[in-house]
Amino acid sequence: MNIGAFLQKAMTTRVVQVVVPQESGGTLIPIWISSTLYQVFIRSYRADKGRWFQYVIGTDGFSLELGSEIITVKPARVADPITLTAVDAAYSIKHAEDEELANVLTPGVVATTLALTPLAFPLAPNHLSPKGAVLSGTGSGA
């Protein structure tokens, strides 16, 4: 998926699922997604204790279910205050009706902001489901 298609899809999607491999297969963990005009972002609702966040920061790329597609993205931590303010605004607009919005704007959660870039080639198939196991559905741990 190219960056333009990724941005377009992210703008119209409220929730994506991170694919977190496990011994018994993979778990899909739902998380909010947001974007500015040029970049796509995610944050961990549980700050740095989120299971998916712990997995993602230890990888060069991970799988993300976006709509009906599973794509591979590269995460990059965001620390620039101007970018973080823009991401706060994007979350505030996109998720204005969600009761959990205030939590996503707290310092601990803001510190987990990741910019995502789609990779041209997906990671090896066993990245999606270790040992060839099937994804086990929706998990928790956002």
C-alpha positions, 0 to 999 in steps of 0.5 A: 500500500502506498503512502497516499492510499494509507493516508486516505484509508487512515482518514476514514478509519477510526479503529485498526487492529494491531497483530500481536504474535503469540505462541498460540497464534496472533491476537488482534488488538483494537486501537484508535488511529489518527492522521494529519495531512501527511502522516498516520499515528497511533497511541497506546491507551494504556501508555507504555504498559499496553501489550501491543505497544511493548511488542511494537516498539521492539520491532522494525515493522509490524502488521496492522489490520486496516479495514479489510487489509493487513499491511506492514508498517514501520513505527517511529516514536514521535517526540517533537512538541509541534507534531504532538500538538497536531496529533492531539488536535487530530485525535480530538477532532476524529474521536470527539464523541468518544468518552475515552478521548481525555485519556488519549490526551494525557502525558503518559499516553501522548508519550507513546505516539508513533508515526506509521509508514507503510512498508513496500513489502510485507514481513515474512508470513510467520510474522502474522501468525507464529508457527503457522497458527491462525489468528485468534480474533480480537484481544485486549491490551490496547 
